[in-house]
Amino acid sequence: MFLSFITDLFQQEFMLRALIAGVMLGVLAPLLGSFVVVRRLSFIADTLGHFSLVGISVSLFLSSLGITMFFDKPLYLGIMFSIVGGLLIELFRRSYTNFQEISMVIVISLGAALSAIFFSLSKKTGSLYNYLFGSILTVTDYYIYIILITALIVALLFIFFGKQILAVSFDESSAKFLGINVNLFQIVFIVMLSIVVSVLLESAGVLLISSMMVIPVAAGMKLGWSYKSTLIISIIFSECSVFFGLWLAYTLNIPSGAAIVSINIIILLVVAIIQRIILKKRIAKMDKIQ
Amino acid sequence: MQININNLSFAYGTKTIITNLSLSLNSGDYLVVRGKNGSGKSTFIKCLLGFNQVKSGMIFFDKVDITEFKSWTKFGYVSQNFDDFNYEFPLTVGELLQISSLKKTDESTRLKLLEKMGIFDIINQNINSLSGGQLQRVFIVRAMLNNPEVLILDEPTASIDKQNKEFFYDTVEELHQLGITIVLITHTDDIERLNYTHLLSMYGDLTTTFEERGVEISGGVL
C-alpha cells in the first residue's frame, strides 16, 4: 500500500503537485509559526484565516454577479482581506494593550459574520467545506507558483530583516534601543503572516491553519535547546506530517488537511510522552546518586 | 548625555503617580532612584524611556524634547525581572546577544564583555535554564552591547543572591567609572555602599526629593 502511494506520488500529477505544495508549506508554516508562538499570539493565524475567508466569499459573490476581472481567483482578495484583518488586529491591540486577545476576538467574529453573509449571497455555500478544511490534493499549478512567490518574499524578508523581526518578537519594548522602528516591523510581520495564512488556507482550510503553524513548533519546543534547533526540529516534524498526512489521506480517502494535522498531533503526543519518560528516568537517576 | 526633567507629571487615567518632578543630570552622573513598591519609580522610568507618553516640555535629552527624540540607541535598559522578555521559547545566550547587536558591534568588545561578566562559558546555554544572577549578567551585557551613553537598571537586585548583588554593584561602579551615565532604581534603603552622585527619593505620596550626594536641590512637592 505504501509502495503504491510512493509510485503514485511521482506518477500522478495531482499527487506530485500536492507534495511540492506540502513541502513548501511545511517550511513556511512552522517558520512563521515560531514567531507567532514567541509572541504568544497562537490564535492570530485562525483570526487572519477568518478574514481571508471574507475576501474569498466577497470574490465568489462578485463573480456570481458576473464581475470577474481578477476576482475569478479568490486567493487575491483573500490575501488583501487577510492583510486588512491583520492591520485591524494591530489597531485593536494598541487600544487594549493589557487584553490583547480581545483584538482577535473582535476580528475573528467580524470575519466569520461577513464570510457567512457573502457565501450565502454568492449562493456557493457548497464550496465552503473546501475552504473550511482545505484540500491539498486538488491544488493547481497556479497555486504552486503562488506558494513559490510567497516563499521567495518570506525568504528575502528574513535574509534582510530576520534579526530585527526576531528582536521585536522576543522583546518589543527593548527593540527601540537597538535602533529598530518597532511599528514598521510589526506591520511588515503582520503583512507577511497575512499572506502566508491566505496561501495556507487553500490547502489546510481556515479551521486547520493554526494547527499547521503552531503544533510542529509546540513539539519542536519540547526538544529544542536554541531557537535555531527548535525551528529545524519543527520543520522536520512539519515535513513528516505533510508526507505521512498525504499518505493517510490517499490510503483512507480522508481530507488531506485533517490527515496532516492529525499526524502533527500524534508527533506532539509521542514527543511529550518520550520527554516525560526521559525526565522520570533522570529524576530516578539523581535520586539514586543522592 | 545631558538629561533635563522639568515639572514632570504623569497619571494613569485619573490616578496621578508623579507630579512636578524636576531634575538635571550631566554625562557620567550616577542617579539612584529610591522608593518603596508603588511609589512611582517604574512609572518614572517608563516616562524617561518614552514608554509612557509625556507632554512636550517635560523631558529633554541633550536639549532635544523627548517627543522629538530619536536616538534611543544611546540608551541601554535592563527591565525589572526582565519581564518584558518573551520567555520559555528556547533561545541560547549567544542567539540573544546576536539579535541584540544590530549595529556592527566589535566582536572583541563583545567577547571582552562576556569574559568580564563571567558568562563566556554559558554562551550556548538556553536562557530558560539560567539562574537569576546569570540571567541578570546576560541582560546587562545585552544592554551594553551597543555602547550606550546612559544605562538604566530597574530593580536589578530584586531576585538575586547576596554574592551576585555585590558583583552587580561592582560592575555598575566600573561602568560608571568608564563615563556611562547610570540610572539605578531600587526599593531598598541599603544604598550607602553605592557611589552615586545623585539621589531621587520617591515617597509614594507624590512627594519626592532630589539631591546631589549630600546636598538637597529640590523636593517636598505637594
Interface residues (C-beta under 8 A of the other chain):
Chain A: S34 V37 V38 R39 R40 K163 Q164 L166 A167 S169 F170 D171 E172 S173 S174 K176 F177 L178 G179 I180 M221 G224 W225 S226 Y227 K228 S229 T230
Chain B: G50 F51 W72 T73 F75 G76 Y77 S79 D84 F85 N86 E88 F89 P90 L91 T92 E95 L96 Q98 I99 S100 S101 L102 K103 N124 N126 R142 A143 N146 P148
